[in-house]
Amino acid sequence: QETGPLPTLLGSDMGEARPSSPVMAQLADTFHVAKVAAKWRQTEPREGDCDWSAVDAQVEACRQHGLRICVGPLLPAGTTSLPDWLIAWEGDFEDLMAIVLRQVESVVTRYRGQVQLWHVASRINLAGALSLTPQQRLEMVIRAVEVTGRLDPQTAKIVSFDQIWGEAKDHQGEEIEPLQLADAFVRANLGLGGFGLELNIGYYPGGTSQRDMLAFSRQLDMWSLLGLPLLITLVVPSSSADDP
């Protein structure tokens, strides 16, 4: 009450297609930020055969309408983001790391100077589509953060977490606590500009547990103690048929 409302920005995911001009005008009237995914499956469906046209169009449309732009996650989080040909490298971590970092370099080099936020990696506390150990997964995230910072030191970088109440520990036996991992990233001084918290409400299994408003408030208060801005991603089903 004494300080007034917190400074916030409201954003929306752009999906994979370029919206029409009327839709872009509505987005610009409603939101401050646009999230451009730049999915690897979309930009390089065949190894060495890149097509940036759809992402280029999205970025340009956002710039024309004055929207701030967040690109990412640069590291693929699930099978819907991975190109099929990448699976052939799944058993060779060193080569896989080199290929993934090459993709990160390609995206950052192409769009640096045009975006205001890099979403480097998402769901870093969970096992992803690639068969990596927790140590390998964190090593890849750290390397991706370092590469992004080296290529574009002026733009803020974030990593994000899913199932922030530790639901994955019950379902998957995960050992990484999200808040403890975030604290370790802060202490490692990686130059992160904030953390993302993914709230996938209404999905089971794999989503955010049902909680009351006070529980959400307390959770955000705990994360704010890290002293960095928070990017809250909210996903809800469009109907009960989306998830049985």
WOCOR-V410888 format. One record per residue. N is the residue number from 1. OMEGA is omega as a letter, one per 30 degrees, with the letter a starting at -180 (* if undefined). Layout:
# WOCOR-V410888
N:OMEGA  N:OMEGA
This chain:
# WOCOR-V410888
1:a  2:a  3:a  4:a  5:l  6:l  7:a  8:l  9:l  10:a  11:l  12:l  13:a  14:a  15:a  16:a  17:l  18:l  19:l  20:a  21:l  22:l  23:l  24:l  25:l  26:l  27:a  28:l  29:a  30:a  31:l  32:a  33:l  34:l  35:l  36:a  37:a  38:a  39:a  40:l  41:a  42:a  43:l  44:a  45:l  46:a  47:l  48:a  49:a  50:l  51:a  52:a  53:a  54:l  55:l  56:a  57:l  58:a  59:a  60:l  61:l  62:l  63:a  64:a  65:l  66:l  67:l  68:a  69:l  70:l  71:l  72:g  73:a  74:l  75:a  76:a  77:a  78:a  79:a  80:l  81:a  82:l  83:a  84:a  85:a  86:a  87:a  88:a  89:a  90:a  91:a  92:a  93:a  94:l  95:l  96:l  97:a  98:a  99:a  100:a  101:l  102:l  103:l  104:l  105:a  106:a  107:a  108:a  109:a  110:a  111:l  112:a  113:a  114:a  115:a  116:a  117:l  118:l  119:a  120:a  121:l  122:l  123:a  124:l  125:a  126:l  127:a  128:a  129:l  130:a  131:a  132:l  133:l  134:l  135:l  136:a  137:l  138:l  139:l  140:l  141:a  142:l  143:l  144:l  145:a  146:l  147:l  148:l  149:l  150:a  151:a  152:a  153:a  154:a  155:a  156:a  157:l  158:l  159:a  160:a  161:l  162:l  163:a  164:l  165:l  166:a  167:a  168:l  169:l  170:a  171:a  172:a  173:l  174:a  175:a  176:l  177:a  178:a  179:l  180:l  181:l  182:l  183:l  184:l  185:l  186:a  187:l  188:l  189:a  190:l  191:l  192:l  193:a  194:l  195:l  196:l  197:a  198:l  199:a  200:a  201:l  202:l  203:l  204:f  205:l  206:l  207:l  208:a  209:l  210:l  211:l  212:a  213:l  214:l  215:l  216:a  217:l  218:l  219:l  220:l  221:l  222:a  223:a  224:l  225:l  226:l  227:l  228:l  229:a  230:l  231:a  232:l  233:a  234:l  235:l  236:l  237:l  238:l  239:a  240:l  241:a  242:a  243:a  244:*
